Amino acid sequence: MAVGGFTATAQSIKIRTEKNIDLTQYETFTVLQGESVTPKDEKKATDKALFDAVKAGVRREMEDRGYKYVEDSTAQLSISYVAGSFDLTDAGNVGPLGQAPADDPSQLNQSRSWSNTSREGMLVLEMVDRATKKEVWKAETDDVPLSRAEITRALDAVIYKAFKKFPSREAKKKKKK
């Protein structure tokens, strides 16, 4: 869905905020179960573990900014996600002699190829105004490094970066005083 307004990219996380929306007008939020797009046979974590990790990260970031978490439908904002992981393989050919010199003439015409497989993840966070059912904020990235990281730590880092420039209600309260 195309969203008008402000677009920012920070460390490969794209942030979109709906034009003419003051996010600090909202007070309450809830986190909804999102969708995992990782094939079942490749999942390293259950859907519940994924939800718990995203919920904890989003809740911490929003509460740190003065928003109040509620479990029910009274929330003004609902935040959901789409997350998944995939294997990414890079391959290339460095040509004859490649990275190492030939030991004998028979190796002169042999090319040297390489490949590297890593596990990457993607996360999209979507914030919707529950009254209007319109998206007001969205963060997305498709290069969450999962090869060596525990899923919770990787998600925490991405969620932290996504909310880095999210407006604080605390700052708004201080300005009014």
TIKOL-433525 format. One line per 4 residues: number of its first residue (from 0); for each residue y, z, x of N, C-alpha, C, O. Coordinates in nm, 2 decimals, padded with zeros to 4 digits, always signed. Last residue first. Layout:
% TIKOL-433525
NUM> Y/Z/X/Y/Z/X/Y/Z/X/Y/Z/X | ...
END
This chain:
% TIKOL-433525
176> +02.22/+02.91/+00.45/+02.28/+03.04/+00.47/+02.41/+03.04/+00.54/+02.47/+03.14/+00.56 | +02.13/+02.65/+00.46/+02.19/+02.70/+00.34/+02.27/+02.83/+00.36/+02.36/+02.86/+00.29 | +01.99/+02.64/+00.70/+02.11/+02.56/+00.69/+02.19/+02.61/+00.57/+02.32/+02.61/+00.57 | +01.76/+02.79/+00.65/+01.86/+02.84/+00.75/+01.99/+02.77/+00.73/+02.10/+02.83/+00.75
172> +01.63/+02.62/+00.47/+01.67/+02.75/+00.42/+01.78/+02.80/+00.52/+01.88/+02.86/+00.47 | +01.57/+02.40/+00.64/+01.66/+02.38/+00.53/+01.71/+02.51/+00.47/+01.83/+02.52/+00.44 | +01.38/+02.52/+00.81/+01.51/+02.47/+00.87/+01.61/+02.45/+00.75/+01.73/+02.48/+00.77 | +01.18/+02.57/+00.63/+01.24/+02.68/+00.70/+01.38/+02.64/+00.75/+01.47/+02.71/+00.74
168> +01.08/+02.32/+00.56/+01.16/+02.39/+00.46/+01.23/+02.51/+00.52/+01.34/+02.55/+00.47 | +01.08/+02.06/+00.79/+01.05/+02.20/+00.77/+01.14/+02.25/+00.66/+01.26/+02.23/+00.66 | +00.94/+01.73/+00.80/+01.05/+01.82/+00.78/+01.01/+01.96/+00.74/+00.91/+01.98/+00.67 | +00.75/+01.62/+01.07/+00.75/+01.64/+00.93/+00.86/+01.75/+00.90/+00.87/+01.85/+00.97
164> +00.70/+01.56/+01.33/+00.83/+01.54/+01.28/+00.84/+01.56/+01.13/+00.94/+01.51/+01.07 | +00.43/+01.64/+01.35/+00.53/+01.69/+01.45/+00.67/+01.67/+01.40/+00.75/+01.75/+01.43 | +00.21/+01.57/+01.20/+00.31/+01.65/+01.14/+00.43/+01.69/+01.23/+00.51/+01.77/+01.19 | +00.06/+01.42/+01.39/+00.11/+01.35/+01.26/+00.22/+01.43/+01.20/+00.32/+01.38/+01.15
160> +00.00/+01.61/+01.58/+00.09/+01.50/+01.62/+00.14/+01.43/+01.49/+00.26/+01.40/+01.49 | -00.18/+01.77/+01.42/-00.06/+01.83/+01.49/+00.04/+01.72/+01.52/+00.16/+01.73/+01.49 | -00.38/+01.58/+01.37/-00.30/+01.64/+01.26/-00.17/+01.70/+01.31/-00.06/+01.68/+01.25 | -00.48/+01.54/+01.63/-00.42/+01.43/+01.56/-00.33/+01.48/+01.44/-00.22/+01.43/+01.42
156> -00.57/+01.80/+01.69/-00.47/+01.73/+01.78/-00.40/+01.62/+01.70/-00.28/+01.61/+01.71 | -00.76/+01.84/+01.49/-00.65/+01.93/+01.50/-00.54/+01.86/+01.58/-00.42/+01.87/+01.55 | -00.95/+01.64/+01.55/-00.87/+01.63/+01.43/-00.75/+01.72/+01.43/-00.64/+01.68/+01.39 | -01.05/+01.74/+01.79/-00.99/+01.61/+01.79/-00.90/+01.59/+01.67/-00.79/+01.54/+01.67
152> -01.15/+01.99/+01.71/-01.04/+01.98/+01.81/-00.97/+01.85/+01.81/-00.85/+01.84/+01.81 | -01.35/+01.90/+01.54/-01.25/+01.99/+01.49/-01.13/+01.98/+01.58/-01.01/+01.98/+01.54 | -01.53/+01.74/+01.70/-01.45/+01.68/+01.59/-01.33/+01.77/+01.54/-01.23/+01.72/+01.52 | -01.50/+01.78/+02.05/-01.56/+01.83/+01.93/-01.47/+01.78/+01.81/-01.34/+01.77/+01.83
148> -01.49/+01.50/+02.27/-01.43/+01.61/+02.20/-01.51/+01.65/+02.08/-01.58/+01.57/+02.02 | -01.59/+01.28/+02.40/-01.61/+01.41/+02.46/-01.56/+01.53/+02.38/-01.58/+01.65/+02.42 | -01.55/+01.08/+02.20/-01.66/+01.08/+02.30/-01.69/+01.22/+02.35/-01.81/+01.26/+02.35 | -01.33/+01.05/+02.04/-01.44/+01.15/+02.00/-01.55/+01.16/+02.10/-01.64/+01.24/+02.08
144> -01.00/+00.99/+02.00/-01.11/+00.99/+02.10/-01.21/+01.10/+02.06/-01.18/+01.22/+02.06 | -00.87/+00.79/+01.75/-00.90/+00.93/+01.78/-01.02/+00.94/+01.88/-01.12/+00.89/+01.84 | -00.73/+00.56/+01.67/-00.78/+00.58/+01.81/-00.80/+00.72/+01.84/-00.75/+00.77/+01.94 | -00.59/+00.50/+01.44/-00.73/+00.45/+01.45/-00.79/+00.46/+01.60/-00.88/+00.39/+01.63
140> -00.39/+00.68/+01.21/-00.42/+00.64/+01.35/-00.57/+00.59/+01.35/-00.65/+00.63/+01.27 | -00.13/+00.76/+00.99/-00.25/+00.69/+01.02/-00.27/+00.66/+01.17/-00.17/+00.63/+01.23 | +00.03/+00.92/+00.72/+00.01/+00.91/+00.86/-00.12/+00.85/+00.89/-00.22/+00.88/+00.82 | +00.28/+00.92/+00.46/+00.14/+00.87/+00.51/+00.14/+00.87/+00.66/+00.24/+00.83/+00.73
136> +00.44/+01.02/+00.16/+00.43/+01.03/+00.31/+00.29/+00.98/+00.35/+00.19/+01.01/+00.28 | +00.44/+00.96/-00.10/+00.57/+01.00/-00.05/+00.56/+01.00/+00.11/+00.67/+00.99/+00.17 | +00.29/+00.78/-00.36/+00.28/+00.82/-00.22/+00.42/+00.85/-00.17/+00.51/+00.76/-00.18 | +00.30/+00.90/-00.70/+00.35/+00.81/-00.59/+00.33/+00.87/-00.46/+00.35/+00.99/-00.43
132> +00.28/+01.06/-00.92/+00.16/+00.99/-00.87/+00.19/+00.88/-00.76/+00.11/+00.79/-00.74 | +00.47/+01.22/-01.02/+00.49/+01.08/-01.03/+00.37/+00.99/-00.99/+00.37/+00.87/-01.01 | +00.35/+01.47/-00.97/+00.42/+01.44/-01.10/+00.43/+01.29/-01.12/+00.41/+01.24/-01.23 | +00.25/+01.48/-00.72/+00.16/+01.49/-00.83/+00.22/+01.45/-00.96/+00.15/+01.41/-01.06
128> +00.31/+01.27/-00.46/+00.38/+01.35/-00.55/+00.29/+01.36/-00.68/+00.27/+01.26/-00.74 | +00.08/+01.27/-00.19/+00.12/+01.21/-00.31/+00.20/+01.31/-00.39/+00.16/+01.43/-00.40 | +00.00/+01.17/+00.14/+00.06/+01.28/+00.05/+00.12/+01.21/-00.07/+00.20/+01.12/-00.06 | -00.27/+01.10/+00.34/-00.18/+01.05/+00.24/-00.13/+01.16/+00.15/-00.21/+01.24/+00.10
124> -00.39/+01.02/+00.66/-00.35/+01.13/+00.57/-00.25/+01.07/+00.47/-00.16/+01.00/+00.51 | -00.65/+00.88/+00.82/-00.54/+00.84/+00.74/-00.51/+00.97/+00.65/-00.60/+01.01/+00.58 | -00.82/+00.83/+01.12/-00.78/+00.92/+01.02/-00.65/+00.87/+00.95/-00.55/+00.83/+01.02 | -01.09/+00.73/+01.32/-00.97/+00.70/+01.25/-00.94/+00.80/+01.15/-01.04/+00.86/+01.09
120> -01.24/+00.74/+01.65/-01.23/+00.78/+01.51/-01.10/+00.73/+01.45/-01.01/+00.70/+01.53 | -01.49/+00.63/+01.89/-01.35/+00.64/+01.84/-01.35/+00.68/+01.69/-01.45/+00.65/+01.62 | -01.69/+00.64/+02.16/-01.68/+00.68/+02.02/-01.54/+00.70/+01.98/-01.47/+00.78/+02.04 | -01.75/+00.37/+02.38/-01.70/+00.50/+02.35/-01.69/+00.52/+02.20/-01.70/+00.42/+02.13
116> -01.89/+00.18/+02.64/-01.90/+00.21/+02.50/-01.84/+00.35/+02.48/-01.88/+00.45/+02.55 | -01.83/-00.09/+02.85/-01.81/+00.06/+02.83/-01.81/+00.08/+02.68/-01.73/+00.02/+02.60 | -01.95/-00.32/+03.09/-01.93/-00.28/+02.95/-01.91/-00.13/+02.95/-01.96/-00.06/+03.03 | -01.92/-00.61/+03.30/-01.92/-00.46/+03.28/-01.91/-00.44/+03.13/-01.86/-00.53/+03.05
112> -02.04/-00.84/+03.55/-01.99/-00.81/+03.42/-02.00/-00.66/+03.40/-02.07/-00.59/+03.47 | -02.00/-01.07/+03.80/-02.02/-00.92/+03.77/-01.96/-00.89/+03.64/-01.84/-00.92/+03.61 | -02.19/-01.36/+03.89/-02.07/-01.29/+03.83/-02.10/-01.15/+03.81/-02.22/-01.11/+03.80 | -02.29/-01.52/+04.18/-02.33/-01.43/+04.07/-02.20/-01.36/+04.02/-02.12/-01.30/+04.09
108> -02.24/-01.67/+04.40/-02.21/-01.73/+04.27/-02.25/-01.64/+04.15/-02.25/-01.69/+04.04 | -02.32/-01.49/+04.62/-02.18/-01.55/+04.60/-02.15/-01.61/+04.47/-02.04/-01.59/+04.42 | -02.57/-01.40/+04.66/-02.49/-01.33/+04.57/-02.35/-01.39/+04.54/-02.28/-01.34/+04.45 | -02.68/-01.55/+04.87/-02.73/-01.57/+04.73/-02.65/-01.50/+04.63/-02.66/-01.53/+04.51
104> -02.56/-01.46/+05.11/-02.51/-01.58/+05.04/-02.56/-01.60/+04.90/-02.50/-01.67/+04.82 | -02.53/-01.10/+05.09/-02.59/-01.22/+05.14/-02.54/-01.34/+05.06/-02.49/-01.32/+04.95 | -02.35/-00.92/+04.98/-02.43/-00.88/+05.10/-02.49/-01.00/+05.17/-02.51/-01.00/+05.29 | -02.03/-00.96/+04.85/-02.17/-01.01/+04.86/-02.23/-00.96/+04.99/-02.17/-00.97/+05.09
100> -01.83/-00.68/+04.75/-01.85/-00.79/+04.83/-02.00/-00.83/+04.83/-02.09/-00.75/+04.81 | -01.75/-00.59/+04.41/-01.82/-00.56/+04.53/-01.84/-00.68/+04.61/-01.87/-00.79/+04.56 | -01.64/-00.67/+04.18/-01.59/-00.55/+04.24/-01.65/-00.52/+04.37/-01.61/-00.42/+04.44 | -01.67/-01.01/+04.19/-01.63/-00.90/+04.11/-01.57/-00.79/+04.19/-01.47/-00.80/+04.26
96> -01.82/-01.23/+04.28/-01.79/-01.12/+04.37/-01.74/-01.00/+04.31/-01.75/-00.89/+04.36 | -01.70/-01.41/+04.00/-01.79/-01.41/+04.12/-01.73/-01.30/+04.22/-01.61/-01.29/+04.24 | -01.58/-01.20/+03.73/-01.60/-01.32/+03.81/-01.69/-01.30/+03.93/-01.74/-01.20/+03.95 | -01.58/-00.99/+03.56/-01.48/-00.99/+03.67/-01.50/-01.10/+03.76/-01.43/-01.11/+03.87
92> -01.60/-00.97/+03.22/-01.66/-01.03/+03.34/-01.55/-01.04/+03.44/-01.45/-01.10/+03.42 | -01.64/-00.71/+02.98/-01.57/-00.81/+03.05/-01.65/-00.86/+03.17/-01.75/-00.81/+03.21 | -01.61/-00.50/+02.69/-01.69/-00.57/+02.79/-01.61/-00.68/+02.86/-01.51/-00.72/+02.80 | -01.62/-00.21/+02.50/-01.53/-00.30/+02.58/-01.62/-00.37/+02.68/-01.71/-00.30/+02.74
88> -01.70/-00.09/+02.19/-01.76/-00.14/+02.32/-01.66/-00.24/+02.38/-01.62/-00.34/+02.31 | -01.70/+00.19/+01.99/-01.62/+00.08/+02.04/-01.67/+00.04/+02.18/-01.68/+00.12/+02.27 | -01.84/+00.32/+01.70/-01.86/+00.29/+01.85/-01.78/+00.17/+01.89/-01.78/+00.07/+01.82 | -01.66/+00.52/+01.48/-01.73/+00.40/+01.51/-01.74/+00.39/+01.66/-01.67/+00.46/+01.73
84> -01.56/+00.73/+01.19/-01.58/+00.70/+01.34/-01.67/+00.58/+01.36/-01.74/+00.54/+01.27 | -01.31/+00.84/+00.96/-01.44/+00.78/+01.00/-01.45/+00.77/+01.15/-01.35/+00.79/+01.22 | -01.13/+00.93/+00.67/-01.17/+00.95/+00.81/-01.30/+00.88/+00.84/-01.38/+00.87/+00.75 | -00.87/+00.97/+00.46/-00.98/+00.89/+00.48/-01.01/+00.90/+00.63/-00.92/+00.89/+00.71
80> -00.73/+01.24/+00.25/-00.76/+01.17/+00.37/-00.87/+01.07/+00.36/-00.95/+01.07/+00.27 | -00.46/+01.40/+00.07/-00.60/+01.36/+00.09/-00.61/+01.28/+00.22/-00.51/+01.25/+00.28 | -00.26/+01.63/-00.08/-00.28/+01.56/+00.04/-00.43/+01.53/+00.05/-00.51/+01.62/+00.04 | -00.02/+01.66/-00.33/-00.16/+01.66/-00.30/-00.18/+01.58/-00.17/-00.12/+01.47/-00.16
76> +00.25/+01.86/-00.44/+00.20/+01.76/-00.35/+00.05/+01.77/-00.34/-00.01/+01.88/-00.33 | +00.27/+02.07/-00.62/+00.36/+01.96/-00.63/+00.32/+01.84/-00.55/+00.34/+01.72/-00.59 | +00.00/+02.24/-00.78/+00.07/+02.20/-00.65/+00.15/+02.07/-00.68/+00.12/+01.99/-00.76 | -00.14/+02.31/-01.00/+00.00/+02.34/-01.00/+00.08/+02.29/-00.88/+00.20/+02.29/-00.88
72> -00.41/+02.27/-00.97/-00.34/+02.16/-01.01/-00.19/+02.18/-01.02/-00.11/+02.09/-01.06 | -00.49/+02.50/-00.69/-00.51/+02.44/-00.82/-00.41/+02.32/-00.85/-00.34/+02.27/-00.76 | -00.45/+02.64/-00.46/-00.58/+02.58/-00.48/-00.59/+02.49/-00.60/-00.69/+02.41/-00.62 | -00.16/+02.60/-00.25/-00.22/+02.65/-00.37/-00.35/+02.57/-00.40/-00.36/+02.45/-00.36
68> +00.06/+02.68/+00.02/-00.07/+02.62/-00.02/-00.12/+02.68/-00.16/-00.11/+02.81/-00.17 | +00.39/+02.61/+00.06/+00.30/+02.71/+00.01/+00.17/+02.64/-00.04/+00.18/+02.55/-00.12 | +00.59/+02.54/+00.36/+00.53/+02.50/+00.23/+00.42/+02.59/+00.19/+00.36/+02.65/+00.28 | +00.69/+02.60/+00.61/+00.74/+02.67/+00.49/+00.69/+02.63/+00.36/+00.74/+02.67/+00.25
64> +00.56/+02.50/+00.83/+00.69/+02.44/+00.79/+00.75/+02.50/+00.66/+00.85/+02.44/+00.61 | +00.33/+02.63/+00.84/+00.42/+02.65/+00.95/+00.56/+02.60/+00.92/+00.66/+02.64/+00.98 | +00.21/+02.50/+00.62/+00.25/+02.64/+00.61/+00.35/+02.68/+00.72/+00.44/+02.76/+00.69 | +00.15/+02.25/+00.74/+00.24/+02.26/+00.62/+00.29/+02.40/+00.61/+00.41/+02.42/+00.58
60> -00.03/+02.32/+00.95/+00.09/+02.25/+00.98/+00.19/+02.26/+00.86/+00.31/+02.28/+00.89 | -00.24/+02.46/+00.80/-00.16/+02.52/+00.91/-00.03/+02.46/+00.94/+00.07/+02.52/+00.94 | -00.33/+02.25/+00.64/-00.27/+02.37/+00.58/-00.19/+02.45/+00.68/-00.08/+02.49/+00.65 | -00.43/+02.06/+00.82/-00.31/+02.03/+00.73/-00.25/+02.15/+00.68/-00.12/+02.17/+00.67
56> -00.64/+02.21/+00.93/-00.53/+02.16/+01.02/-00.41/+02.13/+00.93/-00.29/+02.16/+00.97 | -00.80/+02.28/+00.71/-00.75/+02.38/+00.80/-00.63/+02.33/+00.88/-00.53/+02.40/+00.89 | -00.86/+02.02/+00.61/-00.79/+02.11/+00.53/-00.73/+02.22/+00.61/-00.61/+02.26/+00.59 | -01.01/+01.91/+00.83/-00.88/+01.85/+00.79/-00.80/+01.95/+00.71/-00.68/+01.96/+00.73
52> -01.23/+02.09/+00.83/-01.14/+02.07/+00.95/-01.01/+02.01/+00.91/-00.90/+02.06/+00.96 | -01.33/+02.07/+00.57/-01.29/+02.20/+00.62/-01.19/+02.18/+00.74/-01.09/+02.25/+00.75 | -01.41/+01.79/+00.58/-01.31/+01.84/+00.48/-01.25/+01.97/+00.53/-01.13/+01.99/+00.53 | -01.61/+01.80/+00.78/-01.49/+01.72/+00.79/-01.38/+01.77/+00.70/-01.26/+01.78/+00.75
48> -01.79/+01.97/+00.65/-01.73/+02.01/+00.78/-01.60/+01.93/+00.81/-01.51/+01.98/+00.86 | -01.86/+01.81/+00.43/-01.79/+01.94/+00.41/-01.72/+01.99/+00.54/-01.61/+02.04/+00.54 | -01.98/+01.59/+00.55/-01.86/+01.57/+00.48/-01.78/+01.70/+00.45/-01.66/+01.71/+00.46 | -02.10/+01.69/+00.88/-02.11/+01.67/+00.73/-01.98/+01.64/+00.67/-01.87/+01.67/+00.73
44> -02.09/+01.49/+01.18/-02.06/+01.61/+01.10/-02.07/+01.58/+00.95/-02.07/+01.47/+00.91 | -02.17/+01.26/+01.28/-02.20/+01.37/+01.37/-02.16/+01.50/+01.30/-02.19/+01.61/+01.35 | -02.32/+00.97/+01.13/-02.23/+01.09/+01.11/-02.27/+01.20/+01.21/-02.39/+01.23/+01.22 | -02.48/+00.75/+01.13/-02.40/+00.77/+01.25/-02.31/+00.90/+01.24/-02.24/+00.93/+01.34
40> -02.60/+00.73/+00.89/-02.69/+00.74/+01.00/-02.61/+00.77/+01.13/-02.67/+00.80/+01.23 | -02.38/+00.68/+00.71/-02.46/+00.81/+00.71/-02.54/+00.83/+00.83/-02.55/+00.94/+00.88 | -02.08/+00.54/+00.86/-02.21/+00.52/+00.80/-02.30/+00.65/+00.81/-02.29/+00.72/+00.91 | -01.77/+00.68/+00.77/-01.87/+00.67/+00.88/-02.00/+00.64/+00.81/-02.04/+00.71/+00.72
36> -01.57/+00.74/+00.60/-01.62/+00.60/+00.60/-01.72/+00.57/+00.71/-01.74/+00.46/+00.75 | -01.51/+01.00/+00.38/-01.56/+00.97/+00.51/-01.62/+00.82/+00.50/-01.70/+00.79/+00.42 | -01.23/+01.10/+00.19/-01.34/+01.01/+00.20/-01.38/+00.99/+00.35/-01.30/+00.97/+00.43 | -01.14/+01.43/+00.08/-01.11/+01.29/+00.11/-01.24/+01.21/+00.12/-01.34/+01.25/+00.07
32> -01.04/+01.68/-00.13/-01.16/+01.63/-00.06/-01.13/+01.48/-00.04/-01.10/+01.41/-00.14 | -00.70/+01.78/-00.09/-00.81/+01.73/-00.17/-00.92/+01.68/-00.08/-00.89/+01.63/+00.03 | -00.48/+02.05/-00.07/-00.56/+01.95/+00.01/-00.68/+01.91/-00.07/-00.76/+02.00/-00.11 | -00.16/+02.10/-00.21/-00.30/+02.13/-00.20/-00.37/+02.02/-00.12/-00.31/+01.91/-00.10
28> +00.17/+02.26/-00.21/+00.08/+02.15/-00.18/-00.07/+02.20/-00.20/-00.10/+02.32/-00.19 | +00.51/+02.34/-00.30/+00.36/+02.37/-00.30/+00.28/+02.24/-00.27/+00.33/+02.13/-00.30 | +00.77/+02.24/-00.28/+00.74/+02.38/-00.23/+00.59/+02.40/-00.21/+00.55/+02.47/-00.12 | +01.00/+01.98/-00.21/+00.87/+02.02/-00.26/+00.84/+02.16/-00.20/+00.89/+02.19/-00.09
24> +01.22/+01.91/-00.08/+01.24/+01.95/-00.22/+01.11/+02.01/-00.28/+01.11/+02.08/-00.38 | +01.16/+01.81/+00.17/+01.18/+01.96/+00.16/+01.21/+02.00/+00.02/+01.22/+02.12/-00.01 | +01.15/+01.54/+00.14/+01.02/+01.61/+00.14/+01.04/+01.76/+00.13/+00.95/+01.83/+00.08 | +01.34/+01.34/-00.03/+01.36/+01.46/+00.05/+01.23/+01.54/+00.04/+01.21/+01.61/-00.06
20> +01.34/+00.99/-00.03/+01.26/+01.11/-00.07/+01.29/+01.22/+00.03/+01.28/+01.21/+00.15 | +01.44/+00.74/+00.05/+01.51/+00.82/-00.04/+01.44/+00.94/-00.10/+01.47/+00.99/-00.21 | +01.12/+00.59/+00.11/+01.27/+00.58/+00.12/+01.33/+00.67/+00.01/+01.28/+00.68/-00.10 | +00.84/+00.76/+00.22/+00.90/+00.69/+00.12/+01.05/+00.70/+00.13/+01.11/+00.80/+00.16
16> +00.74/+00.74/+00.55/+00.79/+00.82/+00.45/+00.86/+00.74/+00.35/+00.94/+00.65/+00.39 | +00.48/+00.70/+00.78/+00.56/+00.63/+00.68/+00.61/+00.73/+00.58/+00.53/+00.81/+00.52 | +00.36/+00.68/+01.11/+00.41/+00.77/+01.00/+00.50/+00.69/+00.91/+00.59/+00.62/+00.96 | +00.10/+00.62/+01.32/+00.20/+00.56/+01.24/+00.24/+00.65/+01.12/+00.15/+00.69/+01.05
12> +00.02/+00.71/+01.64/+00.01/+00.76/+01.50/+00.13/+00.70/+01.42/+00.25/+00.72/+01.46 | +00.05/+00.64/+01.91/-00.04/+00.56/+01.82/-00.06/+00.62/+01.68/-00.16/+00.58/+01.62 | +00.27/+00.81/+01.98/+00.13/+00.82/+02.04/+00.03/+00.76/+01.95/-00.07/+00.83/+01.92 | +00.43/+00.74/+01.70/+00.43/+00.83/+01.81/+00.29/+00.85/+01.86/+00.21/+00.90/+01.79
8> +00.63/+00.55/+01.50/+00.51/+00.55/+01.57/+00.52/+00.64/+01.69/+00.61/+00.63/+01.77 | +00.77/+00.53/+01.18/+00.78/+00.58/+01.31/+00.64/+00.57/+01.38/+00.54/+00.60/+01.31 | +00.97/+00.42/+00.92/+00.85/+00.40/+00.98/+00.87/+00.45/+01.13/+00.96/+00.41/+01.19 | +01.14/+00.47/+00.61/+01.13/+00.50/+00.75/+00.99/+00.48/+00.80/+00.89/+00.53/+00.74
4> +01.10/+00.22/+00.35/+01.17/+00.34/+00.41/+01.14/+00.35/+00.56/+01.12/+00.25/+00.63 | +00.82/+00.15/+00.15/+00.95/+00.12/+00.20/+01.00/+00.24/+00.28/+00.95/+00.35/+00.27 | +00.48/+00.08/+00.19/+00.58/+00.18/+00.16/+00.71/+00.15/+00.22/+00.72/+00.12/+00.34 | +00.21/-00.09/+00.06/+00.33/-00.10/+00.14/+00.43/+00.01/+00.10/+00.45/+00.03/-00.02
0> -00.12/+00.00/+00.08/+00.00/+00.00/+00.00/+00.12/+00.00/+00.09/+00.14/+00.08/+00.18
END
